[in-house]
């Protein structure tokens, strides 16, 4: 079975490839354009084919699709300050991928969408992910769509990974407002098990909202992270407006900030996502949240590896 993973050097791609290799029995091809993270992927897995390419442009990367049984569509622009980058990486690259697959007669797709397609938030990421999912669903070949919530796990360069690293360095850890923003964090290890179930069973014709099973307020989640990384920084509540101003000022000097005012607004938006019986549906045993955090930040193989933004 030949499996092609796009966005292979990102959070889900790196986690998925590590777990696919543990299971064995596949030929794996990874495609990604991030030079530094592609280098990490190659160093970790010299036995697989890794193609460094910008999928928004035609090129030799299309030949890597030859003979593919399944493609995990995992490339995405998640953060940033330039709208054109979201359109290029979420829409233009996906359109070119689907055209290239169609020219080869098609194959099974597992599309990594996002819970934001059901969100009330309005931003570049949300709008382009909605359009990307619609584009994939219009594709004529067997397709299954997975919509995960906020994820964490090995190789987490943003979200909880960045927050954990900041927590270990900073004298205090700031929380916007009262921190009582409900979250449903999803362990990337569990999500990769779901993806592999879709590949093995060749599931298609469905879209699934994949949420973390444990609901937790943001401030309490940060307390669990602090315990997992053995950080000492006290957690301090900061007025929301002051927090927003600080992020805005930081973005003026860093053109690729790890956390933006748009993401702050999304964090504070009160919403909960559907919880389905994905353990029963996909045959995946969920990892308890605290155990998943300890595996993420204390694993001897991958916990120390940090991807670049």
N, C-alpha and C positions, 0 to 999 in steps of 0.2 A: 504494500500500500504506500503510495507516494503522497505525502502531505506537504503542502506549501503553506507557510505562515507569513503573512505580511505584517509589518510592524514588529518584526521578529526580535528586534533588539530592545524593545520597550518592556514595561512591567509584565504584561500578560504573555508576550512572546517569549521572554526569557524564562518565566515560570513554566510555561507550557512545554517548551522544548526540553527543559531539564526533566520534566515528568514523562514526556513521551519517550525519551531515551531510557528512563528507568523501566518503562513497560516493555519496550523493545518491539521489533517486528515491523518497523516502518522505515521508509526512506524519507528523510526530512530535508526540506529546503527552506531557508529563511531569507526574507527580503526586507531590507530597511535602508534608510538613507543617512542615518545619524552616524557619522564617521567614528566617533569615540566609542559609542555603544556597540557598533558593529565589531569593533576591535575586541571588546570584552566578550561578545558572543563567540567570536572565532577562537579566542584564547580558551574559553570554557569548553567549546565543542569543536575541536579541530577535525572531527570525523564527519561533520555534516557540511553540505554545500550552503554557503552564505553569500548572498548577492548584495552588494552595496549599490543602491540605485534609488533615484527619485522617480517614483511611479507616476508622477504627474507628467513625465516626459517619456516618449517612446525610447526603447533601447533594448540591449541584450537581455535585460531582466525578463522580458516576455518569453524568451526561450526556456527559462526555468520552469514555466508552466506546462511545458510539453509532458504529456503522460500523467499529469496530476490526477489522482483519484478524488482528493478533497482539498479545498483551500480554506484556511482559517483567515477571514478578513479582519485583521486586527490593527491596521494602521489608522492613526487618528491624530489630529492636532487637538490637544486638550487645553492648553493654556497659551497665553501670549497677548500682545498688545496691538497686533496688526490683523485686521479683518481678512485681508487677502490670503494670509497663511492658512486660515481655517477653510476658505473656499478651495484653495489649491490642494491641501493635503486631505481634506475630508470628502471633497466632491470631485475635483478634477482627477485626482489619482484613482478614485474608486471607479469613475466612468471609464477611464482608460483600462483598468484591470478587467472590468466586466466585458469590455469590447474584446480584449485579448483572449479572455476565456471563451467567449462566444465563437471566435474564429477557430478555436481548437475543438469545437463540438460540445463544449460545456463540461461541467463536472459538479460534484456536490460542494455546496458552500456552507460554512458555519460563520455567520456574520456576528461580530462583536459590536453590538449597538450600545446603548446606554439608557439608564433609567431616566435621563433627562428628557427623552422623547415624550415622557408622560408628565414632565415637570411644568410648573407654572412660571418658572424663571424664563426670562427672555435675554439671551446673549448670543454671541457668535458661535460658541461651542454648541449650545442647545439647538439653534436653528440649523446649523450645518449637519449635526448628527440626525436630526429629523429628516432632512432632505437626503442624507446618505442612506438611511434605512429604507426610505421609500424607493430609492433607486435600486437597492439590492432586492427588495421584495418584488419589483417589476421584472426582475431577471427570470427567465423562463425555466431554468434548471432547478433541480432539488435544492432547497435552501431552508435552513433553520436559523432563526434570529434569537439571540440572547441579549437581554437588556440588564446588565449588572448595575448595582448601586456602587457607591464609593468603595474602592477596593484597596487592600493593603497586602503586603507579602514581601518575599525576597525581591531585591532590586528596586524597591519603591523609591524613586527619585523625588517624587512630589508627595503631597498628602501626608500620610502618617510617617513615612520614611523621613521626609524632610523635617517634619515637626519633631521627630525623635532625635535627629541629629542636632537640631537647634536646641532642644531641651537639655542635651548633655553639655552644650557649650555655654549657654546663657546663664547669667546669675539669677534671672527670674524668667518664668514662662507666662506671657500675657494671654489672657482669654478675653475675647470681645464680649462686652455686655455681661450678662449673668451666666453665659455658657450653657443655658438650658435649651439647646437646639437638638432636637431628636435626630439621631443618626442610626443607620442600619448598615454598619460596615460589613463588607463581604471579604472573606479570606480568599486571596488569589489561588491558594492551593485547592480549595474546594471548587472554585470556579473552573479551574483547569480540569478537574475530574469531570465536571459537567460537560466541558468541551469534548473531552475524550470519549465520553459516553455517546455524544452526538456523532462523533466520527465513527466509532465502532458500530453503532446501530444505524448509521446513515439516516438519521432523523431529518425530516423535511416537512414543509408545509405548515409550520407552526412558529409562533413567536412567544417567548417566555420572559416574564419579568423575574429576574433573579436578585433577590434581596437578601441581606444578612438576616438570619433568623432571630438574632438578639437585638432588641431595641435599646439604645443607650443614649443619654445626653452627652453632648460634646465634651463638657467639662469632666464627666466621669470617665469617658473614653481616654482623655488625656491623663487622668490619674492611673489608669491601667497601663498606658504606654510608659509613663514615668517608672512604674514598677518593673516593667519588662526590660527596660534599658538601664535600670538602676541609676537613674538621674537624681540629683539632689535639688534641682532648681524649684523653689516654691512657685505655686501657681497663683497668679495675681490677676484679678478681674480689672479690665480697662474699659472705660466708657466707649461705646460703639463708635461714636463720632470721632473720638481721638484715635482709635484704632484705624478707622478709615483714612484719616488725614496722614497717619504715619505710613500706611501702605502707598498712598498717593505720592508722598514725598520720596519714598524709596524707588517707586517706578520711574521717577524723574532722572535717577542716576543709574538705574539698572534696566536695560531695555528687554530683559527676559527674566522678570522677577518670578520667584517660586510661588508667590501667592499674590493675587491681584484684588483690587476693590470689587471687581465683578464676582470673583470667587467668594469674597467676604459676604456680598449680598446673597449669593446662593446658599452659603452656610447658614445665614440667619433666616432664610425663607422657611416658614413652618410648613412642612409637608412630610407625609409618610408614604412609602411605596408598598404596593401589594406584596404579600408574602404567600408564595405558593408552596406546595409540598414537593420542592425539588429533590429532597432526599429520596422520596418514594418514586417520583417520576423518572429520575435518572439513575437511581440505584447508588447514590453517593452518600457516604456517611459524613455528616457535618462535623467540623472541628469546633469545639467550644471556644468562644472568643478569647478568653485568657490564654488557653493553650496555643491558639493560633498566633497571638502576639508574641509569646515566648519563642515559638518556632521561627517567627519572622526575624526577631532581633537577636536570637542567640544561636542560630544554626551555625555550626562550625564551617560549613562549606560556603555559604552564600551571604551570611549576615553582614560581613565586612565589605561586601562589594557594593559600590555606589555608582549608579549610572549618572551621566551628565544630563543637564537640562537641554 
